[in-house]
Amino acid sequence: ERRAELMLSALRSSARKAPALARLGVRNFGHDPAHAAAETDKWKKISYVAIPCVVGYTCFVMATMKHGHHEEVAYQYIGIRNKPLPWTNRGGSKCDLFDYKCAAKEKAAAAAE
């Protein structure tokens, strides 16, 4: 109950000080509120034009872009397996964890044997 009284008295004193703080003024960063409102409206209008332009240009680029496929160089150190991989079967595997094509080939080869 004592805490509630202290909080209530703090709220009352801050409420009394609020009009005095309002008279001190708010930081306007060197401009009056009318200028700030005009700048806000200007940037809203610029955004309404710029955002559709950016979206349209992105769609244009994605639609006309040529997706080039690069050849992977078979470096000799890439496929080194010094110990069995932890996700392989008992027979061992030469496939990486998410290399589904290689795993399917291995599975088909094991089924054929």
VEXPATOR-393240 format. One record per residue (C-alpha): y, z, x; residue in three letters. Coordinates in steps of 0.05 Angstrom, whole numbers, plus 32768, in hexadecimal, padded with zeros to 4 digits. Each point is the difference from the previous one (the first is absolute). Example, Ala and Ser with C-alpha at 12.3 -4.5 7.8 and 13.67 -1.06 7.14 Angstrom:
REM residues 2
c2=7FA6 | c3=809C | c1=80F6 | residuo=Ala
c2=8045 | c3=7FF3 | c1=801B | residuo=Ser
***
This chain:
REM residues 113
c2=8000 | c3=8000 | c1=8000 | residuo=Glu
c2=802E | c3=800F | c1=803A | residuo=Arg
c2=7FF4 | c3=7FBB | c1=801D | residuo=Arg
c2=8012 | c3=7FE0 | c1=7FBD | residuo=Ala
c2=8042 | c3=8027 | c1=7FFF | residuo=Glu
c2=8011 | c3=7FEA | c1=8047 | residuo=Leu
c2=7FF1 | c3=7FB7 | c1=7FF0 | residuo=Met
c2=8029 | c3=8004 | c1=7FC0 | residuo=Leu
c2=803C | c3=801D | c1=8025 | residuo=Ser
c2=7FFA | c3=7FCA | c1=8036 | residuo=Ala
c2=8000 | c3=7FCA | c1=7FCB | residuo=Leu
c2=803E | c3=801F | c1=7FDE | residuo=Arg
c2=8026 | c3=8004 | c1=8041 | residuo=Ser
c2=7FEF | c3=7FB9 | c1=8013 | residuo=Ser
c2=8015 | c3=7FE9 | c1=7FBA | residuo=Ala
c2=8044 | c3=8021 | c1=800B | residuo=Arg
c2=8008 | c3=7FDE | c1=8043 | residuo=Lys
c2=7FEC | c3=7FBB | c1=7FE7 | residuo=Ala
c2=8045 | c3=7FEB | c1=7FE4 | residuo=Pro
c2=8020 | c3=8015 | c1=8041 | residuo=Ala
c2=7FCE | c3=7FD6 | c1=8027 | residuo=Leu
c2=800D | c3=7FC5 | c1=7FD3 | residuo=Ala
c2=804B | c3=8004 | c1=800F | residuo=Arg
c2=7FF2 | c3=7FF9 | c1=804A | residuo=Leu
c2=7FE9 | c3=7FBA | c1=7FF2 | residuo=Gly
c2=7FC2 | c3=7FD7 | c1=800C | residuo=Val
c2=7FF6 | c3=7FD5 | c1=803E | residuo=Arg
c2=8012 | c3=7FB9 | c1=7FEE | residuo=Asn
c2=7FFA | c3=7FE6 | c1=8047 | residuo=Phe
c2=8048 | c3=7FE8 | c1=8001 | residuo=Gly
c2=7FFF | c3=7FDC | c1=7FBD | residuo=His
c2=8012 | c3=8012 | c1=7FBA | residuo=Asp
c2=7FCA | c3=8002 | c1=7FCA | residuo=Pro
c2=8019 | c3=7FBE | c1=7FE1 | residuo=Ala
c2=7FF5 | c3=7FDD | c1=8042 | residuo=His
c2=7FBA | c3=801F | c1=8006 | residuo=Ala
c2=7FEE | c3=7FE8 | c1=7FBA | residuo=Ala
c2=801A | c3=7FBA | c1=8010 | residuo=Ala
c2=7FD6 | c3=7FFE | c1=8040 | residuo=Glu
c2=7FC3 | c3=8017 | c1=7FDA | residuo=Thr
c2=8009 | c3=7FC9 | c1=7FCC | residuo=Asp
c2=800A | c3=7FCC | c1=8037 | residuo=Lys
c2=7FBF | c3=8013 | c1=8023 | residuo=Trp
c2=7FDA | c3=8001 | c1=7FBE | residuo=Lys
c2=8017 | c3=7FB9 | c1=7FF3 | residuo=Lys
c2=7FED | c3=7FEB | c1=8047 | residuo=Ile
c2=7FBC | c3=8020 | c1=7FF7 | residuo=Ser
c2=7FF4 | c3=7FDC | c1=7FBE | residuo=Tyr
c2=800A | c3=7FBE | c1=8024 | residuo=Val
c2=7FDF | c3=8011 | c1=8043 | residuo=Ala
c2=7FBF | c3=801D | c1=7FE7 | residuo=Ile
c2=7FEB | c3=7FC3 | c1=7FD7 | residuo=Pro
c2=8014 | c3=7FD3 | c1=803A | residuo=Cys
c2=7FD4 | c3=8028 | c1=8030 | residuo=Val
c2=7FC6 | c3=7FFF | c1=7FCF | residuo=Val
c2=8008 | c3=7FB5 | c1=7FF4 | residuo=Gly
c2=8003 | c3=7FF1 | c1=804B | residuo=Tyr
c2=7FC3 | c3=802B | c1=800C | residuo=Thr
c2=7FD9 | c3=7FD9 | c1=7FCA | residuo=Cys
c2=8017 | c3=7FBE | c1=801E | residuo=Phe
c2=7FEA | c3=8014 | c1=8046 | residuo=Val
c2=7FBD | c3=801A | c1=7FE8 | residuo=Met
c2=7FF3 | c3=7FC1 | c1=7FD8 | residuo=Ala
c2=8013 | c3=7FCE | c1=8036 | residuo=Thr
c2=7FE7 | c3=8025 | c1=803E | residuo=Met
c2=7FC6 | c3=7FE2 | c1=8026 | residuo=Lys
c2=7FCE | c3=8036 | c1=8010 | residuo=His
c2=7FE7 | c3=7FF0 | c1=8046 | residuo=Gly
c2=7FBB | c3=8017 | c1=8015 | residuo=His
c2=7FF8 | c3=8012 | c1=8048 | residuo=His
c2=7FC2 | c3=7FFB | c1=802A | residuo=Glu
c2=7FE6 | c3=8040 | c1=801D | residuo=Glu
c2=7FF3 | c3=7FFE | c1=8049 | residuo=Val
c2=7FBA | c3=8019 | c1=8011 | residuo=Ala
c2=8011 | c3=8030 | c1=8038 | residuo=Tyr
c2=7FC2 | c3=801B | c1=8022 | residuo=Gln
c2=8015 | c3=8049 | c1=7FFA | residuo=Tyr
c2=8009 | c3=7FFF | c1=7FB4 | residuo=Ile
c2=7FB6 | c3=8003 | c1=7FED | residuo=Gly
c2=7FE9 | c3=8035 | c1=8032 | residuo=Ile
c2=7FD2 | c3=8033 | c1=7FE0 | residuo=Arg
c2=7FED | c3=8036 | c1=8031 | residuo=Asn
c2=7FDF | c3=802D | c1=7FCC | residuo=Lys
c2=7FE9 | c3=7FF6 | c1=7FB8 | residuo=Pro
c2=8036 | c3=8002 | c1=7FCB | residuo=Leu
c2=7FFC | c3=803E | c1=7FD2 | residuo=Pro
c2=7FFD | c3=7FD7 | c1=7FC0 | residuo=Trp
c2=7FC7 | c3=7FD3 | c1=8013 | residuo=Thr
c2=7FB8 | c3=8001 | c1=7FE9 | residuo=Asn
c2=7FC6 | c3=8017 | c1=802C | residuo=Arg
c2=7FF8 | c3=7FBB | c1=801E | residuo=Gly
c2=8048 | c3=7FFE | c1=8018 | residuo=Gly
c2=8036 | c3=7FD0 | c1=7FED | residuo=Ser
c2=8033 | c3=7FD4 | c1=8022 | residuo=Lys
c2=8030 | c3=8000 | c1=7FC5 | residuo=Cys
c2=8040 | c3=8027 | c1=7FFA | residuo=Asp
c2=8008 | c3=8031 | c1=7FC6 | residuo=Leu
c2=8025 | c3=7FD2 | c1=7FD0 | residuo=Phe
c2=7FE4 | c3=7FBD | c1=8018 | residuo=Asp
c2=7FDC | c3=7FEF | c1=7FBF | residuo=Tyr
c2=7FEF | c3=7FB9 | c1=8013 | residuo=Lys
c2=7FDD | c3=8016 | c1=8040 | residuo=Cys
c2=7FDB | c3=8037 | c1=7FDA | residuo=Ala
c2=7FE9 | c3=7FCE | c1=7FCB | residuo=Ala
c2=7FE6 | c3=7FD2 | c1=8036 | residuo=Lys
c2=7FDB | c3=803A | c1=8022 | residuo=Glu
c2=7FE2 | c3=8016 | c1=7FBE | residuo=Lys
c2=7FE9 | c3=7FB9 | c1=7FF0 | residuo=Ala
c2=7FE2 | c3=7FF9 | c1=8046 | residuo=Ala
c2=7FDC | c3=8043 | c1=7FF8 | residuo=Ala
c2=7FE5 | c3=7FEB | c1=7FBC | residuo=Ala
c2=7FE7 | c3=7FBE | c1=801C | residuo=Ala
c2=7FD8 | c3=8023 | c1=8036 | residuo=Glu
***
